[in-house]
């Protein structure tokens, strides 16, 4: 018994013409989205590292070691700029503030006593990301607040 085979010339070409552009757009979207997540994670890491460094290199550290207290520019040049790998540093903005408010940020227990920590450092890093020079642009920002530890 023979099966009847009807010729379907060019059906593969038509199917490919419909499917391939959709697959290409999907893969391109995944790659650009992955790059965006990477840039956001890098921005958040910059804020965390700068806040951590600033929290342990405060006034008490400077007095004890005999150096000047670091400024926002010092923190940018020491921490943020060297770690901004693969980022366009002209699109990178930052702000660093020290708060010596009266409301305790949190408390720690030292020798059985509760000691409130009032001084905190806040680091805000924002990055203007232009996704591979199409699709407009996004501003990715991250804020990190840490108590002064030194």
C-alpha positions in Angstrom: 0.0 0.0 0.0 1.4 3.3 -1.0 0.7 6.6 0.8 -0.2 9.5 -1.3 2.4 12.2 -0.9 1.2 15.5 -2.1 4.1 17.9 -2.9 4.2 20.9 -0.6 7.0 22.9 -2.3 8.2 26.0 -0.4 6.2 25.4 2.8 9.5 25.3 4.8 10.4 28.7 3.4 7.1 30.2 4.4 7.3 28.7 7.9 10.9 29.9 8.3 9.9 33.4 7.1 7.3 33.5 9.9 9.2 31.8 12.7 12.8 33.0 12.4 12.1 36.7 12.9 10.1 35.9 16.0 12.9 33.7 17.4 15.4 36.4 16.6 13.4 39.1 18.4 12.9 36.8 21.4 16.6 35.9 21.7 17.6 39.6 21.2 15.1 40.6 23.9 16.6 38.0 26.3 20.1 39.2 25.6 19.2 42.9 26.1 17.2 42.1 29.2 20.1 40.1 30.6 22.4 43.0 30.0 20.0 45.3 31.8 19.9 43.0 34.9 23.7 42.9 34.9 23.9 46.7 34.8 21.3 47.0 37.6 23.2 44.4 39.7 26.5 46.3 39.1 24.8 49.6 40.1 23.5 48.0 43.3 26.9 46.5 44.0 28.6 49.9 43.6 26.2 51.5 46.1 26.7 48.7 48.6 30.5 48.7 48.3 30.7 52.5 48.6 28.5 52.5 51.7 30.4 49.7 53.3 33.8 51.4 52.6 32.4 54.8 53.8 31.0 53.2 57.0 34.4 51.9 58.1 36.5 54.8 56.9 34.7 57.6 58.9 35.9 60.3 61.3 37.0 57.9 64.0 39.1 55.9 61.5 40.7 59.0 60.1 41.6 60.3 63.6 43.0 56.9 64.7 45.1 56.4 61.5 46.1 60.0 61.1 44.6 60.7 57.7 41.9 63.2 56.5 38.3 62.2 56.6 37.3 60.9 53.1 35.0 63.1 51.0 32.4 62.0 48.5 35.0 62.5 45.7 37.5 60.3 47.6 34.9 57.5 47.9 34.0 57.8 44.2 37.7 57.6 43.2 38.6 54.8 45.6 35.5 52.6 45.5 33.0 53.4 42.7 35.3 54.2 39.8 37.6 51.2 40.0 34.6 48.8 40.3 32.5 50.3 37.4 33.7 47.7 35.0 32.1 47.8 31.6 30.1 50.9 32.5 30.2 54.3 30.7 31.4 56.4 33.6 30.0 59.6 32.0 26.5 58.1 32.6 27.2 57.3 36.3 26.0 59.7 39.0 26.4 59.3 42.8 25.6 61.1 46.0 27.0 60.3 49.5 25.5 61.8 52.6 26.4 61.3 56.3 23.5 61.6 58.7 24.3 62.3 62.4 20.6 62.4 63.4 19.3 61.8 66.8 17.0 58.9 65.9 19.0 55.6 66.2 19.4 53.7 63.0 19.7 50.5 65.0 21.2 49.3 68.2 24.0 46.8 69.0 24.7 45.0 72.3 28.2 45.7 73.7 29.1 43.9 76.9 25.4 43.4 77.7 24.5 47.1 77.2 22.3 48.3 74.3 24.2 51.0 72.4 22.3 53.0 69.7 24.0 53.9 66.5 22.9 57.3 65.2 25.4 58.0 62.4 24.7 56.5 59.1 26.0 56.9 55.6 23.7 56.9 52.6 25.1 56.2 49.1 22.9 56.6 46.0 24.2 55.5 42.6 22.3 55.9 39.4 23.3 54.9 35.9 21.8 56.0 32.6 21.7 52.8 30.6 21.0 53.0 26.9 20.2 49.4 25.9 22.6 48.8 23.1 21.8 52.2 21.5 18.2 51.3 20.7 15.0 51.0 22.7 15.5 54.4 24.3 17.1 54.5 27.7 16.6 53.7 31.4 17.9 55.1 34.6 19.0 52.4 37.0 19.4 53.5 40.6 20.3 52.0 43.9 20.5 53.3 47.5 22.4 51.8 50.3 22.3 52.9 53.9 24.8 51.6 56.5 25.5 52.5 60.1 29.0 54.0 60.7 31.0 51.1 62.0 34.3 52.8 62.9 
